[in-house]
Amino acid sequence: MGPRSYPCREGVRYRLPCIIGKRESGSLIAFLPTLGVFFDYHREDSFQQLAIHIAQRELSGKTPAELSRFFPAGDLKLDQISVTLKEDLEGRESQDKALKPLPGVADHPGGGGFRRVSRTWEREREVSELIRLLAEDSSSICIVGESGCGKTAILIDAARRLERAWHSGSGEQPKRFWITSGSRLVAGMRWVGQWQELLEQVIQRVSGIPGVLCIDNLM
């Protein structure tokens, strides 16, 4: 109460879980996870008395607010909620400006347009081979196959795995994949040479990130 502490006339009862075990040497050891305290004991008949003494020592002198967090919660239930986060438009605008013209003509494999593309099925050999080739510096790769055979899915799967490996501290310089198409590069172009100029800007930006440019439906 205020700046002073007063003894409580009524006892406060706690139920604290305790884990007991043995060290490699065979000596007995116990752990109070609620309090984060380890202690050794020599005889099983003295364990309970010692555990109570240590718990009282750790809890003594604490304020009611400090003690309240050691009380077990009431009825618990597991529930699921949906949370809508406000998009950081200012941060996104500054990032898009720094990457211009990439965000206008290309997408990242982890973006919304590719979230429905799941991992490939029975294409592990192709994905592994593509990862090996993409991991090499300055390698240009062309994936050829019939329409609908899974070329884009293999590319996105390999790109996601490589990005995770690069960003998990594998020692490789982290890169970022950007996927575009011929139709997106020429959309809205009004005179000859305009799309070539745009493509040069895109390549220059990807090289400076550094990144990997993927062009779908190259023909």
Summary of the structure (lengths in Angstrom):
residues: 219
radius of gyration: 30.7
end to end distance: 79.5
largest distance: 92.2
contacts: 429
relative contact order: 0.09
helix: 40%
strand: 12%
